């Protein structure tokens, strides 16, 4: 799981930059709307919506924006109807790429995504070609400097976490949960006085492809290009790289 820990930390840094640009607002509004449409407008009864609202608050989205997004999802306000689906493909070094899409025009989106992949050393794949390589999980990072392993393990497992990982090469513990349980488990960890540095519902790779510096730089460029597209909600990949390469990528 070390590869995901490194990439999650880099993503967290990049998210702060995206938030400053306001780029992330569009994607969160989409996620809130579709979560409300599928599961209703009450975050207490809709784990997916609760997670999306928490993410909106983390990037300081105004409460009125959140409210409008929920109301568009429930039909109380007019809004665009989005379709949710995945695209799959391959990146540099034989990496697997899974893209979570929310779009109001599939034809436009596939054309744009195919173009991005082609320009950045990637290839589109058939449905199902890489999805089997990933598992949907809740994922929580806690800095090792903030808590000792035994205490965190006791709190996390008592709260219902599926697993906790401690890679000695990393600065963070990783807590793995069922997707629907992540918010509750995160709250239990924080209630124990343990600060959470990063959390998300994600697709965790079952295994990793170790890349050299050239391929690692290429996959980062590809991921960033895909994430610039407003229809791409999330990009998941199974790449890993040596510590010194990941350190360069995180700057």
N, C-alpha and C positions, 0 to 999 in steps of 0.2 A: 504493500500500500504506500510505499515511500514516494513513488512517482506522483500519486495523487496529492499527497501532502505538500510536496514542493509546488505543484501547479496551483493548488488551492490558495497557497500563500501569495503567489504571483497574481492570481486572479483578483484576490482581495485588494491588492495594491492598485491594480488596473481599474477596479470598480470605482475606487475613490476618484480617479481621474475622469472616468466616464461620467460620474455623477456631477462633477463640476461643469462638464460640458452640457449637461442636461440630456445627454444621449440616452441614458438609462431610463429616464422617465417614460418614454414612449413604450418601451418593452414591458415595463412593470404595469402600466395602464392596461395593456393588452392582456397580461396575465391575470390581473384582477378581474377584468371584464369576463374572460372566459371561465375563470374559476367560479364567479358568481352565477354565470349562466348555467353551468353544469351542476353546481352543488348548492345554489341559493346564496342569498346576500348576507347571511349571519356568520361572521367569522368563528363564533363559538361552536357552531355546528358544521363548519366547513373547513377542514384542516388545510386544504389547498389554498383557500382564500385567506385564511389566517396567516399562512406562510408568506403569501404575496403582500399582504398588508404590512407584515413585519418588515419585509424587504423595503417596501416603500418608505416606512418610517426611518429605516437605517440611512437612507439617502436624503432624508429631510423633505420628502414630498409633502406639499401642503395637504391638510386634512380634507379640504374641499375637493381637491383633485381625486383623492382616494374615494370619497363619497360619490362623485360623479361617475367614476369608473365602475363602481359597484352597481349603481343605478342603471347604467347602460347595459351591464351584463344581465340584470334581472328584468330588463325591458321597461323600467320606469322612466327612462330617458331614451330618446332615439340614439342609435349608434351603429357602427359598422359590424357586420356579422363575420367573425373570423372562424376559419377552419384550422384545426390542430392536427399536425401530422409530422412524420419524420422523413428525412432524407439520409441516405447512407453512402459512404464512399471510402476512398483510401487516400492517405497523404504521403508525404516524403518518408522514405525508409520503411515503407510497408505498414505504416500506422493505420489503425481503424479510426474512422470519423463518423460520428452520429450527430445529426443536426435536428434539433427540436424547432419546429416551424409553427408560427401563427400567421396566417395570411388570409386576405380577402380575395386573392387572385392567384390560384395555383400555377396557371400558365406563365404569368409574369415571374413568379418566384422561382420556378424551376429553371427558367432561362437565365435569370440573374445568378443563381447559385452555380449552375453549370459553368457559366463564364468565369466566376470567381475561382472555382476549382481548377479550371484549365489554365488560368493565368498564374496560379500559385502552386504548380507541381502536384496537383491533386487530380483524382478521377472519381466521377460518380459511379456508384455501384447499384446492383439490383436490390430490391426490398428484401431484407433479411440477411444480407451478406455479412454485416458486422454487428447487428443488434444483439445477437446471441453472446457477444463478447462482453456485454455490460449487464449490470444489475441495478435496478432502481433502489436507492437507499437514502436515508437521512444521514448527513455527514456533519460532524461537529469537531472543530479544532480548539484545543485549549493549550496555552503556552505552558511548557514544563516549568518555567520559572515561577508560575503562579500557584502551583499545587504539587503535592507529591503523588506518585503513581497509585499507591495503595488507597489513599483517600478518594481520589477521583474514581478509581475502579469500583469502590464500594458504593459511591453515590450513583454513578452511571448505571451499573448493573442492577442495583436496587430499584432504579427508576424504570427499568425495562429495556436498557440498551442491549443490542445483540452482541456487540463485541467492542473491545477497546484495544488499540494497538499502540505500541511504544517502540518505534524505530530509534535505536541509539544514535543514528546519524542526524536525526531531525530535532528541531526545537519545539515541536508540538506533539501532544497526544492526539490520537484520532479516535473519536467515538462513533460507532456505526449503529444506526437504528433502522427500524422499519419506517418507511416514508411517513405513514400516518401518525407515528409516535414521536417524530423528531421534536415538534414544538413543545410537547409535554416534558420530554426528557431534557431538553435545553433549559426549560423553566426550572426543573428540579435541580439541575446542576448549578444554575445561577442562584437559586434559593439557598444552596449550600455555601454561598459566598465565593463561588468559583467563577471568575470571569471567562466568558466565551469570546474567542477572538474572531471566529468565522463559523457560519453554519449555512447549509443549503440542502435542498432536495436535489440529488444528482444521480447520474448514471456512473457507477463505479466499474472500472475495468476488472475483468476476471484475471487478466495478466497484462504484462507491459511489454512494449517494444523499446529496447534501449537504442537511442540514437546518438550519432556523432554530432559534433558541433554544427556542421553544415546543415544536416537534416533537421536538427533541433531549431535552428534559426528559421529554416523554411517552414516548418510546421507552425511556429509562432506567427509568422507573417500570414500564413493561410488562415489560422484561427482568427486573427485580428481582422482580416479582410471579410471573413464570413460574419463576424459579430458586428461589423459596421452596417450590414444589411438589416433594415428595420424589421424584416419578417423572420429573422433568425433569433429565436429567444435564447437558445443555449447551444453550445458546441461541446461535444464530449469526445475525448480521444484517449488512446492508451499509450501515449508516448512517455518515455522516461529518458533521462540523460544523466551523465555523471554530475556530481555535486558542483564542480567548478564551472560546468557549462550552465547549469540551472542558476548559479549565482550571477553569471553574466546576463542571462535572460531576464532576471528579476530587476536589473538596474534601469 
